[in-house]
Amino acid sequence: MKQLLLFPDPRPLPEQLGADFFRQAPECAGVYLMRDAADTVLYVGKAKNLRKRLGSYRVANPDRMARRHLRMLRAVVRIELRECADEAAALATESELLLALRPKFNRAGTWPAAGHHLAWRGSGTRLELDVMEKPEDDWRALGPISGARYLRAALARLLWLATHPGSGMAELPAGWIHGAPKMRNAIDCGERAEAAKSQFEVLLSGKVEMFCDWVKQQVATPDVLTAAVLEEDLELVTKALGHC
């Protein structure tokens, strides 16, 4: 039996902006800037299809969205749209805006790379991820990278979910769900260790889309919370490494 929804999910953006805003949004590539009552930019995002992307923000389901996103949506009073020729142009525009504006609710891309490397090493079934100013001799590294700590945390969650089929966010190691920016992550990949290490090398060779597709295949039927975090982490990884 389907459980009745006693209280409908909040819809702060349609209530603030009106339903016509979403219906009339252009179906093209572009960037969107979410602004608060003081006209401060809270978040900058890019989209291949602005109407489709903005539609994903219409319902603020607390089971599917991170708390920080819920706080952001409640503060938005205006969304500025900037159309772009294609997705590549949108990505370039987004990168420029992130560095110039450093919005409060963006994680990756808001600071120029400055001395932090994503470092990793593998031994047996374990894959360790860390962030270092100067990589140690027994670690391999990529960088410097803007937002390396958040990137490392997102990759740790993605690799853990991909190598623990059937598990969700509730089973993650303590502290990982909220990022734990200062924590070194050690993922025990079990029997999927070789596949995980191989796909991680694929990612770091620049084939970001191939890595993301592999993760989504491994986490085929996530619960609602896992699906929401998965989408956010895949987007963060794509933004951080998709144009390196």
DRENLOVO-11731 format. One record per residue (C-alpha): residue in three letters; x, y, z. Coordinates in steps of 0.25 Angstrom, whole numbers, plus 5000, padded with zeros to 4 digits. Layout:
BEGIN
ALAXYZ ...
# end
This chain:
BEGIN
MET500050005000 LYS500550144996 GLN500750235008 LEU499950365008 LEU500750495008 LEU500250565020 PHE500950695017 PRO501450735003 ASP502850755000 PRO503250905000 ARG503350984987 PRO504051114991 LEU504551144977 PRO503151134970 GLU502551214982 GLN503551324980 LEU503751324965 GLY502451274960 ALA502151154951 ASP502351234938 PHE503851254941 PHE504051104940 ARG503151084928 GLN503851204920 ALA505251164923 PRO506051144910 GLU506351004906 CYS507851034903 ALA509151024909 GLY509551134919 VAL509851174934 TYR508851214945 LEU509151304957 MET508351294969 ARG508251424977 ASP507651464991 ALA506951584995 ALA508151664996 ASP508451624981 THR509651544986 VAL509951424977 LEU509751294986 TYR510051194975 VAL510551184961 GLY510251064952 LYS510351024938 ALA509350934930 LYS509250874916 ASN507750904916 LEU507451014926 ARG505950984926 LYS506150844930 ARG507250874940 LEU506450984947 GLY505250884948 SER506050794957 TYR505950914968 ARG504450924968 VAL504250824979 ALA505050834991 ASN504950694996 PRO505750685009 ASP505950535007 ARG506650564993 MET507350694996 ALA508550725005 ARG508250825016 ARG509150925010 HIS508350924997 LEU507050935005 ARG507551065012 MET508051124999 LEU506651104992 ARG505951165004 ALA506851295002 VAL506751304987 VAL505851424982 ARG506351434968 ILE507051344958 GLU507851414946 LEU507951334934 ARG509151354923 GLU508951274911 CYS510251214904 ALA510551154890 ASP510751014895 GLU511150934908 ALA512650964907 ALA512351114906 ALA511451094919 LEU512551024926 ALA513551134923 THR512551244927 GLU512251164940 SER513751154943 GLU513951304941 LEU512851344950 LEU513151244961 LEU514551304962 ALA514051444962 LEU512851434971 ARG513251314980 PRO511751284984 LYS511451234998 PHE510751104993 ASN511751064983 ARG512850964987 ALA513750934975 GLY514451044966 THR514251164975 TRP515751184978 PRO516951174968 ALA517851054970 ALA518851084981 GLY519750974986 HIS518850864989 HIS518950724982 LEU517950614982 ALA518850494986 TRP518550344986 ARG519250214987 GLY518750064987 SER519149944994 GLY518349814993 THR516849834994 ARG517049975000 LEU517150114992 GLU517550235001 LEU517150374997 ASP517750505003 VAL518050645001 MET519550695002 GLU520250825000 LYS521450744996 PRO521250594992 GLU522050495000 ASP522950394992 ASP522050274993 TRP520850354988 ARG520350384974 ALA519750524972 LEU518950614963 GLY518950764964 PRO518950864970 ILE517450864969 SER516450964974 GLY515550904985 ALA516450784986 ARG515850745000 TYR514450744995 LEU514850674983 ARG515550564991 ALA514250545000 ALA513350534988 LEU514250434981 ALA514350354994 ARG512850344995 LEU512650304980 LEU513750194981 TRP513150144994 LEU511750134988 ALA512250074975 THR513049964982 HIS511949934993 PRO510749894984 GLY509449894991 SER509949995002 GLY509550135003 MET509850265011 ALA509450205024 GLU510550105023 LEU511650205020 PRO512850215030 ALA512550315041 GLY512750455037 TRP512850435022 ILE511450475018 HIS511650625022 GLY513050635015 ALA513950635027 PRO514950725019 LYS516150695028 MET516050545028 ARG516850445020 ASN515950345013 ALA516350195013 ILE515350115004 ASP515349965006 CYS514949924992 GLY514849774995 GLU514749684982 ARG514449804974 ALA515849864977 GLU516449844963 ALA515249904956 ALA515250024965 LYS516750054964 SER516550034949 GLN515450134948 PHE516150234957 GLU517250234947 VAL516250254936 LEU515750374943 LEU517050434946 SER517450414931 GLY516350514928 LYS515250414924 VAL514350474934 GLU513050434928 MET513450294926 PHE513750284941 CYS512450354945 ASP511650254936 TRP512350134943 VAL511950184957 LYS510550204952 GLN510550064947 GLN511050004960 VAL510050084969 ALA508850044960 THR507650054969 PRO508050154980 ASP507050204991 VAL506650344990 LEU507750405000 THR508850324993 ALA508250374979 ALA508350514983 VAL509750514989 LEU510250424977 GLU509750534967 GLU510350644975 ASP511750574976 LEU511750534961 GLU511450684958 LEU512550734967 VAL513550634961 THR513150674947 LYS513350814950 ALA514650794957 LEU515350704947 GLY514450714934 HIS515350824928 CYS516750794935 
# end
